[in-house]
Amino acid sequence: MKKIRADVAVIGGGTAGMGAFRNARRHTDNVYLIEGHVFGTTCARVGCMPSKLLIAAAEARHHALAVEPFGIRLDKSSVQTDGRAVMARVKAERDRFVGFVLEDVEAWPEDRRIKGHARFIDAHTLHIDGHTEITAGRIVIATGSRPVVPLQWQALGDRLIINDDVFSWDTLPESVAVFGTGVIGLELGQALHRLGVRTAVFGRSGNIGGLSDPGVLEEARTVFAEEFPLHLNLDMDKTAVSLDSSGKVQIEWQDKNGRSGRFAADYLLSAAGRRPNVDNIGLENLNIATDARGVPTADPHTMQTGIPHIFIAGDASNQLPLLHEAADQGKIAGDNAGRYPHIEKGLRRSPLAIVFSDPQIATVGLRFAEVEKQYGTGGYVTGSVSFRNQGRSRVMRVNQGCLRVYAAKSDGRLLGAEAVGPAVEHLAHLLAWAHQMNMSVPQMLDMPFYHPVIEEGLRTALRDAAAKL
């Protein structure tokens, strides 16, 4: 077994791991990056980028089929989806994005990149697939996450898929059942539906896209249920999933309100969340504090775990599983591992999450449930706007959804927001910047708003909040 002594060892070569490796090397050259699968990022390979490519194709077809209300006549029968061409572009562009990531990796010294699965032997020692032992002064865990797949669905064999599998298709299937109404399930479910794939989306709870505001959530349920079959609040004890003799997935579902039905599909797409990859790295050999999911707890400002020289970052940390958060955490963990024992707090930005559905979903700052918990019923005010009659939204026929902002009653400071609506990816950035700058609602209303733009809807919500302060 090859033996190495390192100042810093980083386990995982994704977004967080690459960031940790890059920043640790600012303080010492004796840093090693260990990857058990392939270097690169979940985002580029099977996440953010390929899903947006699929969504872009879906939106192109959807827009072509929705021009008649504008007075544009189009023979809808001529709008054909070439599944092979769709997937060829998705994979080609995906590979291009992955290539850019790999260029960064390959620019690093080859002898500092180790392939294999790392396991802790003790708090300073890692074994890598039996071929290498690293003794490291500091260690960063950046092992990412993987999709959760219920055991009872394993009998479906290759008819059971995860989002990774979608982006390996050569063409589009005829039908898909999607289980999960979070980011992945909602984005892929709607995209497949808009590409002409017969699709139904199922959820165990009434939640959609991480929303917690009852008003915004109800609007989201209404909007999406108007477009494609959406079955929420499933009673999983009374829902049966099986394969028929022809190889089709048969779903006999029943929800908690007694409604029931049947759906047959070529595939069942499991989009029921993701699990941090910390259950197979030898944590049992460490005396380290963990949360209920077995994930090492860490200070979110330093990414330092209960063992001072061990840090954790990215999806593995079970904090905020988003690319920009993984990048920030990787930088913080790498910097602190590199300069250890000197520890500094890193920049943590205002929480920002976006679902690229149509209409889009966004949460900024504190979500409604968090505002309720921290400020109580009398400690905050809410400002609301419906996009159904908002000027620019109506002009473009994207007038669906609503936005609600929350402000502290004591000083008018913006606390957070939840929204489902048109272009909310852009509204969310304005809100996140204002939130991070601790702006008050009156200060936000002093900012310029052009006419006619969708941002005027945000101004309406802010004015509603201001009137209650």
N, C-alpha and C positions, 0 to 999 in steps of 0.2 A: 504494500500500500504506500502510495506517495504521501509524504508528510510535508505540510506547508505551515509556516508561521506568518500570520497576517495581523496588521493593525486593525483592519475592518473587513468583515465578510458580509456580503449582501446576498440574501437568499431570495431569488426571484428576479427575472429579467423583463418585467413589464414596465408600465408607466412609473409606478412608485419605485421599483427596484433600480431602473435606469437613472431616475432622478437622484436616488440615494447614492448610487455608485459615482455619478458625475460630481455630486457635491462633496462626498467624502474625499475624493481625489484632490479637492482644493486644499486639503490640509495634510494629506499624506499620499505617497505613491503606492504604499503597500496595501492595496485594496483589491479584493477579489469579488467577482460577480458570478453567482451560481444559478443555473437555470436547468430545470428538469425536463422541460418540453421543448419549446422553441423561443428564441429571443424575439422580442416584439411586444406589442400591446394588444390586450383584448379589444380595445377600442378600434384599432386599425384592422384587426383580423376578422372578428366576429361580432363587433359591437357597434359603436357610434357610426363609423363611416359606411360599412356595407348596408346597415339598416337605412341610413339616409339616402343611399343610392337606390334602394328598393322603393323607398317612399317617394323619391323624385319621379321614378317611372310611374308609380301609382297616381301621383298628382297630375302628371301629363295626361294620362288616360281619363282621369276624373274630370279635368277641365274641358277636354274635348267633348265629353258627353254632357256637359252642363252649360253649353253656350246658348241654347235656344232662348232662355229668358232675356238675353241681351239683344234679341232680334237677329241672331246669327243662325242661319239654317245649315245643318250638316246632316248628311246621311249617316245615322248612327251605325248602320250595318257595315259601314266601311271602316269603322274604328276597330281594328283588330289588334289583339295582344299577341306578339310573337314571344312566347315564353323563353325560347332559346336565346333570342336577341337580348331580352331583358336581363337574363342571368349572365350572359356573356359580358355585358357592360358592367354589371355589378361586380363580377369577379375580376375583370381587367382593371377597373379603377381601384378596387380593394387591394389588388396586388401592387398597384402603383403606390398607394399610401403605405403599405407594409414595407415596400422597398426603401422608402425614405427613412423609416425607422431603423431598418437593418443597416443602412449606410452609417448611421450614428454608431450603432453597436460595433460594426466592423472597423470603425476608425479607432476603437480602443485596443490596447495591446492584447494580442491573442492569448498570451500566457496568463492574463488576468481574468479570462473568461473560462469558466469550467462548466461542462455539461454533465448533468446528473441530478438525482434527487438527494437533497441534503437532509440529514436528521441530526438532532442534538444528541450527543452522548453525555455531555454535561454542559454547564453554562458557558464554557469557553471552547468546546470541541464539537466539530461537525464531521460526520462521516458522509461521503458522497458515493453512493452506489458501490461501496466496497473497494473503490479504486483510489480514493483520496481522503486524507484526514487533514482538516484545517484546524489549527489552534489559533483563535482570534481574540484580540483584546476587546473588540466590540463587534456586535452582530446586529444586522438589520433584517427583520422578517418582513418580506414583501412578496408573499406567496400567492397573492390574488384570491380569487374566488371561483366557484363553479356552480352551474345550475343545480337546483334542487329537483330531483325526480322521485316522486312517490314510488315506493317499492311495489305497490300493487299494480303498477302499470308496466312493470318490466316484462310481463308475459306478452306484451304487444310486439316485442322484438324490434325489427327495423321499421315498424309502423309508428313507433314512439320516437320523436325527435326533440332536439333542443334548438335554440336559435343558431348555434354553430352549424348545425346540419343544413339549415335553410340556405346558407351561403355557399354550400357545396353542390346545390342542385344544378343540373344542366338545363332544366326547363321547369316550368311551373306545373304543379299538380292540378287535378280537377277540384279537389276539396280538402280542407284542413279544419280540424277542431282545435281551438286555442284555449288552453286552460291557464288563466292568469290575467288580471286586469291592471297590472302595474305597467311600468314603462314598456317593457319588452312585449308583453302580450297585447297591449293596446296598439302600439306602433305597428307591429308585424301583422296583427289581425286586421287592422283597417287597411294596411297597404295591400295585403293579399286579396281582400274583398274588392278593393278598387281596381286591382289588376284582372278581375274577372274570376278569381278562385272562389268557389262556394265556401263560405267561411262562417263559423259561429264562434263566439267568444264566451267563455264560461268563467265565473268567479265564485269563490266560496263565501266571500263577504260582499257587502254592498259598496265596497270602496273602489275607486277608479283613480289611477294615476297619482296616488299618494295624497289626495285631497282630504282635508279634515273639516272644512267649513261646510255645515249642512246645506246652506243655500247654493254654494258653488258646486258641491257634490251632486245635488239634485238636478241642477242644470246640466251637468256633464252626463248624468245618466239619461236624461231626456234626449239630449242632442245625439249621443252615440247610438242609442236604441232606435232612433229614427232612421239610421243609415244601415245598420247591419244587425243580425240576431245577437242580442246581448242578454245572457242569462246570469243574473247575480244571485247571491245568497243560496247557492246550491247546498242541499243536504247531502253530503258525501256518503253518509250511511245508506241513503236510498238512491244513490246514483251508481249505475253499473256501467263499466267500460269493458268491452270484450272484442275479440276478432271473430268475424263470421267466416263461413267456408270459402268465401271469395277473397279473403284477405283484407276486407274493409274493417275499419274501426267502427264499432257500434256503441253509441252513447245513449243510454236510457237515463235521462236526468229528471230530478225532482228538486224544486227549491223549497225553502223553509215556509213558504206561503201556500204550499200544496200544488203549485203549478208544475206540470210535467210535460215531457216531450221526448222525441227521439231524433238523433242526428247521426248520419253515417258519413265517414270521411276517409280519405286515403291515408291521412296521417293525423296523429294527435301531437300537437306542439305543446310541450310542457314549459310554461313560462311562470312558474310558481315561486320565483325568487331565486336568490343565490346564497351559497354557503361559503364562509371564509375557509381557505385551504390551510387550516392549522391543525387538523386532526391526524395528520400523518407525518409530522416533522419531529416527533420525539419530545413533545412538551412534557410528557409524563416523566421524563428524566430531569425535569427542572422543578424547583420550588418557586413557581411563578403564579401570581394572582391572575385569575381569569374571570370572565363574565359568565352569564348563564349558558352561553353557547360554546364555552370552552376557549374563548378568544382572550389572549393576554390583554388586560386593561392597561391603558396608557394615558398619560397627560396629553390632551389634544394640542397643547401649545409647544411641547417639546418632543412628543412621540416616544417618550421614555417609559418603559414598562416598570413593573415592580422590581425587576433585576436591573440595577442602574446602567449597566453596560449593554443591555439588550433593548433595541428599539423596534417599533413596528410601524408599517405605513401601508397606505392604499387599501384595497378591498379587504385584505387580510385583517385590518384593524377593526372592522365592524363598526366604523364610525359613520362616514358619509361615502358610500360606494359610487363616486362620480369621478370622471377623469381629471377634472381640474383640482378636485380635492386630493386625489392620489398623487398628482404632480406636486402640490403644495406639501403634503405629508412626506413625500419622498425627499424633497429638498430639506425640510426641517430635520428629518431623521438622519439623513446623510451628513448634513452640517454638524449635528451634535455628536454623531458617532465619530466623525473625523477629528473633531477638536476635543473630544472627551479627555479629561473629566470636566472641562469647561462646558457648561450647558446654557444655551440661550433660548428664549421663547421666539418662535417663528411667527410670521404673519398668517393669521387665519381670517379668511375673508367672510363677508356676510353669506349665509347659506343661500344658495340659488339652485333650483332644480327645474328642468324643462322637459316636457314630454312633447315630441314632435308628431303629434297626432294632428288632425284637422277637425275642429279647432284645436289649437294647442292648449296645453295645461302648464301652469307655472306656479311655483311657491317661492316666496322670497322672505328672508329673515325668519321670524317666528311664524310657524303655522298657527292656524286658528286654535287648535287644541292646546298648543303651548301657551298662547296668549291667555286663554281662559284659565289655565292652570296657574300661571305666574301672576296675573293681574286681577283675576276675579271679575265678576260681572260688572262691577262699578268702576273698575280701574282703567277702562279703555273705551274708545268709541270706534265705530265702524263706518266707513264710507263705501258706498256701492254704486255701481253703474251696470246697466244691462246693455249689451251690444246690439240687441235686436232692433233698436231704433237709433243707434249711433250713426251719424251722418255718413262718414267715409266708409264705414263697414257696410252700410246699406247700399251705397253706390256700387260697391264691388260684389255685392251679394255674398258677403261673408259675415252677415249680421246674426251671429249666434253666440251665446255664452254670456258671462258676467265676470266682473272683477270686484273684489272686496279688499279694502286696505284697513289696517288696524293701527290706531295711534293712542299713545298714552294720554290719559285725561289730565295728568298733572302738568305736562309741559308740551303736549302736542307732538312729541317725537314719534316718527314712523317706527312701528314695531315689526310689521310684516305685511304680507299680502298673499292671497290665493286667487287664482284666475283660471277660467277656461274661456278661450275666445280667440279672435283673429290677431295674428302678429304679436301674441303675448310674449314670445321670446325676446322681442325688442322692448316691450313695456317692462318686462321683468328685469332687464339690465338697468333701465333708468331707476327702477325701484331699488335694486340691489346697491347701486352706487349711492343713492340717497340714504339708504339704510346704513351703509358702512360709514358714511360721513356724519351719522347721527343727526340728519336733518329733521326739522319739524314739518308738519303739514303746511303751515303758512309759508315757510321758507321754500318748500317745493312749489307752491303756487306762485311764488315770485319768479320762477324760471319761465323761459319762453315756450309757448305752445303755438305751433303754426296752424293754419286753417286751409283746407280741410284735411285732417289726418286722424288716424285711429288713436293717436296719443291724446286727442281731445277727450276721449273716453276716460283716460286716466285722470285728466283734470276734473271731469265731472265727479269721479269718486272722491278725489281730494277735497273738492268743494263741499261735498256731502259730509265728509268727516269734519271739515273746518266749522261747518254750521253747528256741529254738536259739541265742539270743544268749549 
